Amino acid sequence: MTTKKLSAGDIIEARCTKCREVLNHRIVAMVEEKVVRVECNTCLGVHNYHAPAIAKESKTPKKTSTAKPRSTSAVPRASRKDPVEVEREEWASLSPTFDHDKALPYDMNGRFNVKRLVLHQTFGIGLVKAVIVPNKMQVLFKDGIKLLRCL
Ligand SMILES: [Zn+2]
């Protein structure tokens, strides 16, 4: 935005259609406050006024580098820990929610669904994390996830 008033005969920067550069031009014609025709000081060609700023902006599109998407801490908090340690911690955090009355005694010929509580003779109470075909399930026990046989 130019605050100073321009008038015919003034020298302004404009984009020259012949030189293809932003050069000093002399104002030839104005309509009210707007410069409409200019004479190039370099090639002396007279052409319509092209604002230099517009030409520059079209060449360099606005970069939104500041709005770079932040990786929302994709790395798990316990990434450097031993996986078994992580599983133990998971069990410890879940165990208060375990309803021991609902735990099914583990039976290698039993059917277990995910999130089912299992009571194992050796490993104690555990939570079925996943059922994997064929006939295997991952159960989270106090000592970590064990792979158990099931139907
Ligand atoms: Zn020119």
Boltz pocket constraint, residues with backbone or C-beta under 6 A from the ligand:
constraints:
  - pocket:
      binder: B
      contacts: [[A, 16], [A, 17], [A, 18], [A, 19], [A, 20], [A, 23], [A, 40], [A, 41], [A, 42], [A, 43], [A, 44], [A, 45]]
      max_distance: 6.0
